[in-house]
Amino acid sequence: MSFDGKIRVEYARDLHLPDVGLWLDPHRSKPFAFVSHAHSDHVARHQQILCSPITAHLLKVRYRISPERMMPCEFFQARSIAGFQFTLLPAGHIAGSAMIHINCLNSGATLLYTGDYKLRSSRTVETASWLKADTLIMESTFGLPRYVLPPAEEIEKQIVTFVSDTLDRGDTPILLGYSLGKAQEIAAILAAHDLPFLSTASVAAMTEACRKMGMSLPEAALFHDHVPLGFSLIAPPQAVRQAAVARLPRRRSAIMTGWAIDPGARFRYRTDAAIPLSDHADYPDLLRTVELVEPKNILTVHGSTRELAAALRQRNHNAWSIHGNDQLEFPLG
Ligand SMILES: [Zn+2]
């Protein structure tokens, strides 16, 4: 137990809070883990899984994880377990994505773990909320100053323009985004602009799972091997290599990703266009998160961890990359 006003954080391939007995998004099976959201790099078969109700549903539908292992917690409803109070907050990343705020009832020490998140609002996901915390563990996917995303309206305009131009040429627009999260956001944007579309099977399955949990999305019309004139196709990035999509005549594809900020992204993704629709915080929002949470200690995880931590130290924050110096335990504070 930590009595010095801090909740201890350990990292040995996975993030662990030894005082709490909780693992954060571990890759390997653990006795008790917080799973922030249902993207595959955050999911494993733990004995007990703390997550949001939507994530619990997605874990069951997508990964066949037994509901008996899950402890679904509604957003904003504090829950006390063994001397700690846990509060899940919307992370704004994908359906059901959560941050976790932990309060040690004994010492009053607090910790916020963001998981994957974004601050800006979107059409399909509850906008992120935060609580102040002594220790902030934050993702840093776009932790370099060049990752500044355009305003949401401008990104939507790029999508609508790409679709309209492609249809005007008599071609088929193919919009590529991960089947859980990005694909539903693309669907909502197209629907808002009265642009009809089909979805591949994996996209349709995730859209249906989200609809079942109350998300307001149009029912997915399924793609088989033909896209009617005037329609777009929403597909996961790997679908361009699948026969049914690769066979489509006169297709033009656009990848939807924050990495579209990088010059030449469309060449890397082998698409005709790259549009910076992202479900991660951009660099200015990463910095803003620190202002909002007002932490005494910051740990950066995922992506440009060292660069973001260095930039935060220059701003007089006590910030460290999780990979810094290969330490097993972080001497926070
Ligand atoms: Zn994710």
Boltz pocket constraint, residues with backbone or C-beta under 6 A from the ligand:
constraints:
  - pocket:
      binder: B
      contacts: [[A, 37], [A, 39], [A, 93], [A, 116]]
      max_distance: 6.0
